[in-house]
Amino acid sequence: MRKSAVRIEHCRTHKLVPATLISGVTIREAQLAQYHWSRTLEKFLEKVPREKWPEHGGWDWEAKHKKYGRLAAYRFYGIECGEKMQGLLLLSTILQTSRMERQKENRLPMLFI
């Protein structure tokens, strides 16, 4: 696991604040993040109609880590700020060609995030 100092925009003040980019998030870090987010997410989802739920609302990061965590083609990243995980990202490095109509004929590589 590597940690790099980065800056992210604070959602309320719009000022840049120090954060940490974590390359190689462990399953334990993913579990802790999901545990801390779950209560907030549940409260949010109670107030919002189902058709407006965020796509990632039902993601199970522990299950994703168990499925992809040991495969060389996948990488887990996280952003930590204020001692708390603010976001997780699963990156697939398996080369796919673009499905976008204007790029199909060029068979451009595409990276899934």
C-alpha positions as CSV (number, residue, x, y, z in Angstrom):
1,M,0.0,0.0,0.0
2,R,1.3,3.4,-0.9
3,K,0.1,6.7,0.5
4,S,0.4,10.0,-1.3
5,A,-0.4,13.5,-0.1
6,V,-3.1,15.2,-2.2
7,R,-5.5,18.0,-1.9
8,I,-9.3,17.8,-2.3
9,E,-12.0,20.3,-2.4
10,H,-14.0,20.7,0.8
11,C,-17.7,20.3,-0.2
12,R,-19.0,23.2,2.0
13,T,-16.1,25.8,1.8
14,H,-14.9,24.8,-1.7
15,K,-11.3,25.3,-0.3
16,L,-8.6,22.8,-1.0
17,V,-7.7,20.7,2.0
18,P,-5.0,18.1,2.6
19,A,-5.9,14.5,2.0
20,T,-4.3,11.1,1.4
21,L,-4.6,9.0,-1.8
22,I,-4.2,5.3,-0.8
23,S,-3.1,2.9,-3.5
24,G,-3.9,-0.7,-2.6
25,V,-6.8,-0.3,-0.2
26,T,-7.0,-3.4,2.0
27,I,-10.2,-5.4,2.6
28,R,-10.2,-4.1,6.2
29,E,-10.1,-0.5,5.1
30,A,-12.9,-1.1,2.6
31,Q,-14.9,-2.8,5.4
32,L,-14.4,0.1,7.8
33,A,-15.3,2.6,5.2
34,Q,-18.5,0.8,4.3
35,Y,-19.4,0.4,8.0
36,H,-19.0,4.1,8.6
37,W,-20.9,5.1,5.4
38,S,-23.8,2.7,5.9
39,R,-25.6,4.6,8.6
40,T,-25.4,7.9,6.7
41,L,-26.4,6.2,3.5
42,E,-29.4,4.5,5.1
43,K,-30.7,7.8,6.5
44,F,-30.2,9.4,3.0
45,L,-32.0,6.6,1.2
46,E,-35.0,6.8,3.6
47,K,-35.6,10.4,2.4
48,V,-35.1,9.9,-1.3
49,P,-37.4,8.2,-3.8
50,R,-35.8,4.9,-5.1
51,E,-35.5,6.3,-8.7
52,K,-33.1,9.0,-7.4
53,W,-30.9,6.7,-5.4
54,P,-27.2,7.0,-6.3
55,E,-25.9,4.1,-8.5
56,H,-23.2,3.3,-6.0
57,G,-25.7,3.1,-3.1
58,G,-25.9,-0.6,-3.0
59,W,-22.3,-1.4,-3.7
60,D,-20.8,-4.0,-1.3
61,W,-17.1,-3.1,-1.1
62,E,-16.2,-6.1,0.9
63,A,-17.7,-8.4,-1.7
64,K,-15.9,-6.5,-4.5
65,H,-12.6,-6.8,-2.7
66,K,-13.1,-10.5,-2.1
67,K,-13.9,-11.0,-5.8
68,Y,-11.2,-8.7,-7.4
69,G,-8.7,-8.0,-4.6
70,R,-6.2,-10.7,-5.6
71,L,-6.5,-10.2,-9.4
72,A,-3.6,-8.4,-10.9
73,A,-5.8,-6.5,-13.4
74,Y,-7.7,-4.7,-10.6
75,R,-6.6,-2.0,-8.2
76,F,-8.4,-0.5,-5.2
77,Y,-7.8,3.2,-4.3
78,G,-9.1,5.4,-1.6
79,I,-9.2,9.0,-0.6
80,E,-8.8,9.7,3.1
81,C,-9.3,13.1,4.7
82,G,-9.6,14.0,8.4
83,E,-8.7,10.4,9.4
84,K,-11.8,9.1,7.5
85,M,-12.2,7.4,4.1
86,Q,-14.0,9.8,1.9
87,G,-14.2,7.6,-1.3
88,L,-13.2,4.3,-2.8
89,L,-12.5,3.4,-6.4
90,L,-12.0,0.1,-8.2
91,L,-9.9,0.4,-11.3
92,S,-9.9,-2.3,-14.0
93,T,-6.8,-2.3,-16.2
94,I,-8.2,-5.0,-18.5
95,L,-8.0,-3.4,-22.0
96,Q,-11.4,-2.9,-23.6
97,T,-12.2,-1.1,-26.7
98,S,-14.4,2.0,-26.6
99,R,-18.1,1.5,-27.1
100,M,-18.7,5.1,-27.9
101,E,-20.1,5.4,-31.4
102,R,-17.7,8.1,-32.6
103,Q,-14.7,6.1,-31.4
104,K,-15.6,2.5,-32.5
105,E,-13.9,2.7,-35.9
106,N,-10.6,3.7,-34.2
107,R,-10.8,0.8,-31.7
108,L,-9.4,3.1,-29.0
109,P,-8.6,1.5,-25.6
110,M,-10.8,2.3,-22.7
111,L,-10.1,2.2,-19.0
112,F,-13.0,1.3,-16.6
113,I,-13.1,3.2,-13.3
